[in-house]
Amino acid sequence: MAQSLCTLFFIFMYCISLMLCSGDQDTITSSKSLKDSQSIVSKNGTFRLGFFSPDPNSTNRYLGIWFNKVPIMTVVWVANRNRPIKDKSGILKISDNGNLLLLNGQNQTIWSSNASNTTATSSTAQLLDAGNLVLLQNSSLSLKHNIIWQSFDHPTNTLLPGMRPTVANTANKENFIFRSWRTPSEPSEGIFAVGIGTIGIPQVFTWRNGVNYWRSGPWDGNNFIGLANIDATMNDGFILEDHTESGTIDMLFPAQDVSILLNYVIDPDGIIKEQYWDKPSESWKVGFSEPQTECDVYGKCGTFGTCNVGHSPICRCLRGFRPKNEAEWKKGNWSSGCVRSKQLQCRNAQGEKQDGFLRLPKVKVPDNIEKVTAFNQDNCRTKCLNNCSCIAYAYRLNIGCMMWTKDLVDIQEFTVGGVDLFLRLASSELGKAHKKTEIIAIVTVAETVIVAILVWFLWRDNIVQIELQKPLLYAFETVKNATNNFQGTNKLGEGGFGPVYKVHLALDHGEQVLIQGILEDGQVVAVKRLSSASQQGLQEFMNEVAVISKLQHRNLVRLLGCCIEEGEKMLVYEYLSNKSLDAFLFDPPNQEHLCWEKRRNIIEGICWGLLYLHRDSRLKIIHRDLKTSNILLDEDLNPKISDFGMARVFEGNQDEANTRRVVGTYGYMSPEYTMGQFSEKSDVYSFGVILLEIISGRSNTSFNCNDHYYTLLGYAWKLWNEGKIESLIDPTVSQPSFPAEILRYIQVALLCVQELPSDRPNISTVISMLDNDIKHLQQPKKPPFTEWEISSHDRQSKSISAANYSISIIEGR
């Protein structure tokens, strides 16, 4: 009897648990409310809605949403931020009119969704996987649930992926969207707000008690041009969409990989932070943050003052201006700003122009922008000069002509990025600078077009704008004659994209081709040609001009010049007779020329080239597409790293960055780069793959259809664990014997391809480990991508196609 009762009890409890588990754990209905001791969780388990107390010493209770899988409680939305419940009596329910209603123990309404046209019997609240709490109304016509209210439309201090808050594009400058917490332990509205300023051109602002505190600079359709490093800081940031037809502006944060916990938050100190959850360290890491320096604070140097953190003092008056209050200025109080030393003349009695413009390069343009219709920069200059109220102008493609008729405020000088601002001054204030400006203004039309194209594509494609050393500009006829009218017999191979076509097909198919030629001075060169019809590789072309023109190293290919004429875009390089490393390494007849000494020399050369890029050059360069086909060999088989189309520039002590556009080559990309994050450790990963290829003599793609579906990394890892790593060595090198140092090179390669960037050595450490017979190298951890993940049908048929690869890439090469 007792046993039967026990059995019945367990059956009863099991049924109860099934009922609980089968219920909607992410919803609230008219018959299912949420008490203080309860919570709901989104279906994927990322977010939780419930009651919380941010201050453990306080009895104040708030209804909010926070990250469920993060051990550090991180709240992203609060319903009753300005009206806490004083005890644990709170309850969230669907009211009689179908709204969400938050009540305290005295049945007082603390907060409500206040949606209209609701019905209690058909309203349901659900916490979505994006962290959005939605109130759904069942439509009798469509029998579908319609969102009639959502928390995403009422953000507090956090911008989540998928949010799209909207403001009216009116004359009202202050369109608040987010408000900071009062303190880290009190979610009531603080003194800082973030929103969109709509006067002139949309900008993101932070206001402190309603007064300008920070601004992003104007939105150019791709980036905020008032940030010091556009590419590294905003590639995964929020963006603006201006809807002129509806008179609204949307701020949005494009949805990311759900495995990456990412958000923007305005903290109680007024700092906008992009933060992402770092699993290895179990902490939030900050990617982008503003303001960072004193110069980022709005109007630090007053009107007509400019700020530069690299100068001491950081503030100075613009040329042609002097401090308004000399005594205060010398004390470091720059708030009073500067005044003009000599008034503008505009025109004299004879109508002759008396004013000119001083170019201020790479600056954060001032606030109070007025947008003016102009066809080009010259037209913009003319319009400003003809308007006696215009005191400065700037021109930015996709924005157009920007003018200023009010005091110039919040100007900041950058070393990278920014826009050229042209300041109007009396001719006597310009002197020699005026003459220099006039000379620049009358340069040839061809050079102006080339520079404009360079600047436009660098801007349009999120490329860090650096000061270019002008490469030699070759005329189209010169290159055409040098290549014998691009004859196919001179073609060396394919470029960065697509299959190889004969030269006469390049213009039809829009492919890049390499052509051997001899220029008029007798120099043998290689020309990378991109047809005007091609849409693929255009960004890479412009980026390569920007990056490689700054680099000089014996292990980097040298750019001699370029040609942008008659619809053609071509890069002219030094000619390397032995083509690329993959042509030698994976071609049996050529493999015989690669003894171990030659391979070691190639490995060392790649290392020195990478060391220069990462550490020794003035600009820190991350290559992002390192592979054997991008390692060119000269007549003595010395390696030179080429193809900098995907390269990115890091400034200062920057260590890592994000990107919306992941472009690279399957098998060489590190796991973090496939998710949009990269650093110098991403190049180290690619180098590790190349090192394994050089040692094994096998391409990483040669493992697609055999070896139990192992990748090159998986095959090497299998042999390492089985104690048979010598089997990895190319027979051309290993027979009849091989140098013992090769085993050390393999171990270093496995250290380079570890999954976590923090586990990988940097390139200087790699060089040290390769050069020295270190007795106790660290033991490598299992690399990622050790097997190609394929469908069960393909496993049974023992066939694999590239379409079944599990690596998720936006664009591959």
N, C-alpha and C positions, 0 to 999 in steps of 0.2 A: 504493500500500500504506500509506504513512504517513498519507495522507489518510483512508483507511478506518479505520485504528487510532485516529486522532484523533476521527473521528465516533463510533466505538464507545465511546470514553472519555467523550465528552460525554453520550451516551445513558445510559451507566452512571451517571454522576454525577447526571443528571437524575432517573433512577429512584430513586437513593438519596435525593435531596432530596424526591421525592414521598412516599417511605416515611416520611421524618422528619416532613414537614409533615402527612401524613395521620394520624399518631399522635396520641394524646391528650396534649397538652402541659400539661394541668392535672391529671394523674393519676399515681399510683404504684401498681404492681401487685406481685404476688408475683414476677413475672419482670422487673420494672423498678424498680430502686432509684434513690436520689438521692445522688450523691456531692457532696463539698464544692465542686467546681468547677461543679456543675450547679444548675439551679433549674427550677421550674415556674411557670407564669403562669395566672391565672384567664382564662376564655374571653373576657371583655370587656377584658382587659389591665389591670385596675385594680390587682390585687394580685399579689405575687410571693412564693414560698416558696423559701428557700435558706439558705445559711450566710453569716454576716457577722461582722465585728469592729467594734464601735462605737468602739474606741480604736485608731487607726492604729499606735500604738506598742506594741500588745500582740499576742501570738500567740493569745490566747483566741478561740475560735470558738463561735458560737451558731447554733442553728437557729431561724429566725424568719420572720415574715410582715411585709412592708412595702408601702407604696404604690409601685406600679411606675411610674406616670406622673409622679411628683413628683421633681424633680431633687435636692431635699434629702431624704436618706434618713430616712424616718419609720417606725420599727418599731412595729407594733401588737400583736404577740404573740411571745413567746419560749418555746420548749419547755424548754430546759435552762438557765434563767436562773441557777440557783444551782450549776450544775455544768458549767462551760465545758470544751470540748475544747481541749487545749493546742496542737494543730497542725491542719493541713488534711487529716487522715486520716478525718474523720467521714463517716458514711454513714447514710442513712435508708432503711429497708426494711420490707417486710411480713414479720413473723417467722413461725416455723413454726406458731404458734398463731393467726395471723391478726391480731396486733396490730401497730401502728406501733412500730418499734424504732429508736432512735438509738444507734449504736455508734461507738467510737473505733478508732484503729489497732490496739489490742491486743485488739479484739473484746470490749471491756467494754461492758456496757449503761449508757449515760449517762442515757437517758430512755425511757419507754414509755407508750403510751396506756392500758395496763392495762384494756382492755375485756374483758368476759367473754363466753362463748359465741361465740367467733370460730372461723373456719376459714380456714386459709391460702389454700386454693385459690379461695375465694370472696370474699376481702377486697380492697377497692380504696380507696385514699385519693385524695381529690379536693379541690382548692382552688376554692371557689365564688367567684362574682363579688362576694359581700358581704364577702369576706375570711375566710371560715370554712373551716377545714381539717376535712373530715369523713372518717370511716372508715365505709365502706359494706359491708354484708353482704348477699349475694344470697340472697334467700329462695326456697327450692325450692317453696314453696306458691304464692306470688304472682308469682314470677319478677320481682320488683321489688327495687331496691336499698333497703335500710333503713339509716338512720344508727344506728350502735351507739356511736359516740363522735364528739365534735366539739370543736374548740378554743373555740368560743363558750361552752361550758360550763366552760371553764377559763381565764378571762381573766387577763391579767397586769396591765398598767397602763392599758389603753385600752378604752373602751366604744364600739363601732361600731354604726351603724344596723342593726337586725335582731337584736342580741343580746338575750337574755332570761335573765340569771342569776337563780337562785332561791335564797331562804334560807328556813329554817324560822321560822315565827312563834311563837317560844317565849319563855320568860323570859330566855333568853340575850340580853343587850343587844348584844354585839359579834358581828355576822355579817359577817365580812370578805368582800369580793368582789374588790377590786382592791388591788394593792400597788405602790407607786412603785418606780422604779429606785433603786438605792443612790446613784448619781451619774449625770450625763448620759451618761457613757461606760461605765457598769457596770450591766448590767440585773439584777443580783442583787437580791433583795428589800430594799427600803429601810425606813426607819423609819416611813413613812406608809402607812396603809391606809384604804380607803373601803368602806363597807358600809351596812347598814340596821340601825338601832336599833329594836327591836320592843317595848320596854317602853312601855306606854300607847298611843301612836299612832305608827305608823311614821314615821321620819325618816331622812334620809341623814346619816351621820356621817363625819368624817375623824378617825382616831385617830393619835396620835404615840406610838410605842412602847406602844400599848395604852391610852393616856390620851386622853380627849376633847380634840380640837383645834379642830373646827368642826362645826356642825350646820346643817341646812337649815331647821329648824323643821318642825312636823307637816305631813303630806300631807293635803290636804282633798278629794282626789278629782280635782282639776284642777291644783293648784299647791302648792308648798311655801311656807307662809305666813310663814316666817322670813326671807324674802329681801326686800331693800329695795325692789326694783322688779320685781314679779312678772311683769307683761306683757312688759317689754323683755328680761328675762334668761332666762325659762324657756319661751318659746313654742315653741322647737324643742328643748327639753331632754329629759333622761331623765324617766321617770314611774314611778310605783309602781302595782302591781295587787295588792290584798290578797284572797287566796282563802281565805275563812274555812272553806269546806267541807273543803279539803285542809290547812289550817293552814300555808300557805306565802305568801310575798310575792315577786312578780316585779319586778325592775328592768328596764325596757326603754327602748330608744331607737328610736322609730318610724323606719322606713326613709324616706329622703329621695330626691329626684331623684338618679339615679345619676351625673348630670353634676356634682353638687356633692360634693366630698370633705369630709366632715364627721366629727368624732369628739370624744369627751371623753377627757381624759387626766389622771391624777394625777401631777404632776411631782415630782422629788426633793425639792423644797422644801415639798411638801404643798399645793400650789395645784391645785385642780380647774379645768381650762380647757376651754372649748368652742373648738375651733379649726377653721377652714375654709380651704381652699386658694384663694388669690387669684391667678388667672392673670396679670392685668396686672402685678402687682408681683413675681410668682414667689416668694411667701412665704406662710407660714401667718399668718393673722389671728386674733386672739383675740376671740371674742364675749363669752361669759360666763366669769367667773372668780371663785372664792371660795376662801379669804377675801381680801378686797380691802383692808380697813382693820384697824387695831388692834381695833376694836370687834367685828369678825367673829370674832376668836379666842375660843374657848370660855372663858366665865367670866372675862373680862378684869377685871371689876370685883368679883369675888368674890360671895359670897352676899348677897342683898338689895341689891346695887349695880346701877346701870343705866349703860349706856355710850352716849355720843352724840359722834360725831366732830366735830360742830359746836360743841361746848363746850370750854372750857379751864379746868380739866383735863377730860379726856373722861369721867372717872368721878365719880359722886356717889351718895350713899346715897338710897334711896327715902324718901319722906316718912314720918315716924314711926320712922326708923332713924338710927343714928349709927355712925361708923367703929369697928370693933372694936379696932383699934390706931391711935390718933390720930396717933402719931409717924410710923409707917410710911406712913400714908395721905397725910400732908402731903409726904412725900418722893417720892410717886408710885408707891409699892408698894401696890396695892389688893387683893392676893391674899387678905388676911385677911377682906375683906368688911365687912359691917355687921351690927349687932345692933339689936333692937327697943328703942326708947326707953321705951315703956310697954306692959306686958303686956296681952294681950287679956282681956276680962272674960267673954266668951261670954254668960252670962245672970246676973242678980243673984238674990238670994234670992226675990224676988217673980216671977221668971221673965221679967222685962222685958229686952229686948235692949239690950245695952250697946255693941255693936260696930256699925260701919258699913263702907262701902266707898268707897275713893277710886278714881276712874277714871283710868287711865293710858292715854291715847290712842295709837294707832299704834305699838305696840311689838312686838318679837319676843318671843313668849310664852316663859316660862322652861322649862327642861328638867324632867324627872321629872313628866310630865303623867299625870293619872289621868282616864280617860274615864268620865263618869257619865250615866246615862239621864235626860234632862229634855226636856220638851215645848217649852220656849222659854227665852228668856233670864231671864225673871222666875222661872220654875221652877228654873232653874239657880242663881240668886241665893239663893232660899229654901233649897235643899238645902245650899248652902255655909254659909249663916247658921245652919242647924240642926245643923251638924256642927262641934263645937268644935275639931276638928283642921284644918278647912279654913282656909287663910290667904289664898287668892286664887281667883278663878274667871274664866273667859272663855267666850264663846259664839260659835260659828262654825257657820253653816248648813252642813250636810252632814258636819260633824264632830260638832256638838252641844255638849254641856256639857263643859268642861274644868275640872278642879279641881287644886289643889295642897295637899298636906298636909306636904310636906317643904320644906326651905330653897329659896328662889327663887334660881336661878342662871342666868346667861347671858341677861340681859335687855338689849335694845338698843332705842333710840328711833329711829324713822324719821320722815322728813318725808312720805313717800308709802308706802302699804301698811300692813302690820302689822295687829294686832288690838287692840281695847280690852281691857285687863286691869284687873280690879277687885280692888284690894288691900284686905284686911281690916285695919282699924285700930280702936283703942279710940275711943270717941266723942269723948273729949277731944282726940284728935289730929286730928280732922276739922274741927272749928270750922265756919267759914262754908262750907268746901268740902263738909261733910256736908249742910248745908241745900240747897246748890246741887244736890247729887246727888239728894236726895229730890225736889226740884222736877222734875228731869229724869225721875225714875222714875215720876211721876204725870201725864205728858203725856197728851193724848187718845189714845184707841185708834186713831183714824183716822191721826194723824200717825205713830204708832209703826209701823203697818202699812206706810205709805208709805215710811218710812225703811228698814224691813226689806226691802221689795221692792227698793228701790234698791240697798242693800248686797248683797243676794243675787245679783241679776243682774250687778252689776259684778264680783262675785267669780266667779260661775259661768262667765262668758264671757271670762275673761282680760283684763278691762279694768283699767287702772291706777286704783287707788283714790285719788282726790284729795279734799281737803276741799271740800265743796260749799257754795256760797252758796245758801241755800234760795230757789228761785224761788217766786213767788206761787202758792199752791195754789187753783185754781178749783174750785168745787163743780160736780158734773155737771149739776145743774139750770140753773146759770148759763150754762154753755156750750150746753146743749141749747136753752134759750130764745133765746140770742144767734144761734144758727144756724137758728132757726125749725124746730126738731126735725129738723135735718140734711136739709133739703130739697135735692133735686138741683139746683134752680135756683141755689143758692148755691155749687155746687161749682166750684173753680178748675181742678183737674186732678189727675193722679195723684201719688202720693208716690214713695218710693224704690224700691218693688217693684211689679211686675206691671202689668197693663192697668188702665184707668180704668173703674170701674163707677158706676152711679148710686148715690146715697147709700143708698137703701133696700136695696141689694144688698150694701153693705159688710160688714154683720155676717154675712151668709150666706157670702160668699166670702173673708172675712178679708183684705181689701185696705186699704191706707192711702189716704186721700183727703184733699185739702185743701179746707177749707170756709171761705167768707168769713162773718164774723159781726160783730155789734156787741154788745159787752159792756154790762153795766148802766150803766157810767159813760160810755157813748157812744163808746168807743174802737173803731175798726175794727181787726179782727185777722184773722189766718189761723190755722186750727186744723188740725194734722195729727192724724188720728184712726187709731188702730190697734185693730182689734176684738179682743175677748178670745179669739176662736176662732183668731186668726192665730198661726202659729208662725214666720212669716217677718218679720223686722224688729224682733223684740222686743229683741234685744241692741242693735241700732242705736238704738232708742228710749231705752234706759237710758243708753247711752254719750253720746247727744246731750245729755241733761239734765246729765250729769256735766261734759262738756267746755264746752258753749256757755254755761252759767251763769257761767263764769269769764271770759268774753271780752266786751270792750267796745271796739268800733271802728266807725267810720262805714261801712266796707266789709265788715262782717260782719253778717249778719241777727241781730236781737236777739230773744232768748227772753224773753217776758213772764211765762210761767208754765206750769203743767202741771196735768193732772187725772188722778188715778188713783182711780177710784171706780166702783162698780157694774159691775165687770168691764171698764171702759173705760180706755184709756191714750191720752192726748191731750197734744200740745204746743201751746202758744199763742204765736204769733209776732206781731211787728209785720206789718202788712199792706202789701204792695208791689203797687201797682196794675198794673204792666206785666209781671207774671209773670216768666218766666225768659228768659234770653238766647237760647236755641235757638228760642223762639217768635217772636222778632223776626228772628233772623239767617237762619233757613232758611225763612221764610214770605215769598214774593215781595211781597205787599202791604206787609208791615211793613219789608222791607229798605230801602225808599225813605226811611224815617225814620232809617236808620243811615248818615249821611254819614261821611266819614273822621274829622272832628273828634269825632263821637259815639263812633265805634269806638275812637279813640285814648283818649278819656276812660274808656271801659269797660276797656281794656287796662291803663291806669295804675291804675285803681281796684282791679282784681284784684291787680296787683303790690303795691300798698300793703297790701291785706288779707293777702296771703301773707307780706309782710315782717313784719307784726305777729305772725302766727302763728309764724313761724320764728325771729324775732329779738327782737321788742320786747315781747311779752307775758311775764308772769312765768312762765307755763308754755309750753314749746316744744311746739307742736302740729303734727303731720303730718296733713294732711287725708285723704289716700289715696283720695279719690273726687272729684277736681276735674274738672268737665265743664261744658259750656254749660248743661245743664238744672239745675245746682246754682248757677248765677249768677243771682240775682234782680235785677230792675231796678225802681227807684222811679219816681215820676211824671216825674222829669227824666232818666230813663235812667241814673242812677248805679248802679253794680253793688254787690251785696252777696253775699258767699260764704255759702252755706247748706248744710244737710244734713251735720252732723258725726257721723253715726252710725258712720262707719268711722274717725273720727279717733283718733290715738294721742298720748299725752303722753310727751315725752322729759324727763328730769331732768338737771340739771347740764350737763356737757359731753358728754353722750351724743350721738353722731352718727348711729348707725344701729341697727337692730334687726331681729329675725327674727319670723316669724309662722307658725303652723301653718295658719291660716285665711286664705287669700287671697281677698278679696272686692273686687270693683271692677267697672268697666265696660270692655268690650272696646274697644280702640282708644285708650283713655286711659291704660292701665296700662303702666308702664315694664317693660322686660325683667327687671330684677332683682326687681321685685315679684311677677311671675308665678312666680318661684322661691322666694318666701317672705322676701325681704329688702327692706327699705325704709328711706328716709331722706328728708331734705328735698329731695334731688335727684329723688326719685320724684314729688313735687309739681311740681318744675320741669319734668319731662318732660311731665306732664299739661298744665301751662300752655303749653308749646310747641305741643302739639296744638291747644289752644284758640286760640292766637295765629294759627296757620295757618287755622283755621276762620273766625275773625273777618276775616282779610284776604281769604280766598278766597270767603267767603259760602257755602261748601259743607261739609256734615257729613262727617266721616271715614267714616261708613257709606255715603255716597252713591257710593263707589267700588267697591262689592262686585261689581257686575255689568258693569263696562265698563272702559275705559282699560287694556286688556291686563292686567286683574286687579291694577292698582296700588291700593295704599292711598293715603290722602291724603298720607302721608309719602313714599311711593314716587313719586307724581305730582310733588310739590314737588321731590324730589331729582332726578328726570329733567329737569324744566325748568331747575333750577339748573345742572346739568352741560351742558345744551345751550345755555346762555346766553339762555334764553327765560323767565326767572323772572317777568317782568312779566305773562305770560299767566295766572299764578296769581291775580292780583288780581281781585276781584269787579268785573264791568263797571259795577255801580252806582256804584262809587268811581273806576274807572280811566278812564271816558269823560267828557268828551273827553281829559282828562289826569289825572295823579295826582301827589301830592306825592312828591318823591324819597325822603323819609324812610321810605316804605313798604318800599322795597327793604332798608333797614337793619333794619326790623322783621322782614322775612322771614328775613334772615340770622341774627338773634338767635333766631328761632323754631327754625331748623335747628340752632343751637348747643344749644338746650334739649333737643332730642329725639335727641341722640347716644346711642349704645348704652351706653357706659360712664358710670356716675355721675361718675367722676373727670373726665371731659371736659366735663361740663355746668357752666355757671356757677351760682352760688347766686343767690337772688332779688335780693339787694342789688346784685350785679354786673349782673344783667339790667336793673334800673332804671337803673343808670349808663349802660349801653350804649344803652338806648332814649332816655334824656334828652339824651345828648350825641352830637354828630356826630363820632363816632370814625372817623378816616380809615382805620385799619388794623385792622379787626376780624379775629379769628381765623377761618380757613377751617373750615367745619364738616366733620365726617366723616359717612360714610354712616349714616343712621339704621337701626334695626331695623324689622322688619315692613313692608318696602317693597312686598311682594306678598302676596296671599292665596294660600297653598299649597293647591292643590286636586288632586283625582284626575285621572288622564289622561282618564277618560271625560268628566268635566266640562269639561276643556280642549277636548276635541273637540266637545262639544255647546255650548260657550260659555255655560255656565250655572253659577252658583255658588249654593250655599245656605249659610246660617250654620253648618250642621252640619259643613261641610268646613273651617272655619277651623283653622289649625294651632296657634293659641295655646292652651297647656294651662293652664286655670284651674280652681281648685277650685269657685269660685262666681262667677257673673257677674251683672251687673245691667243 
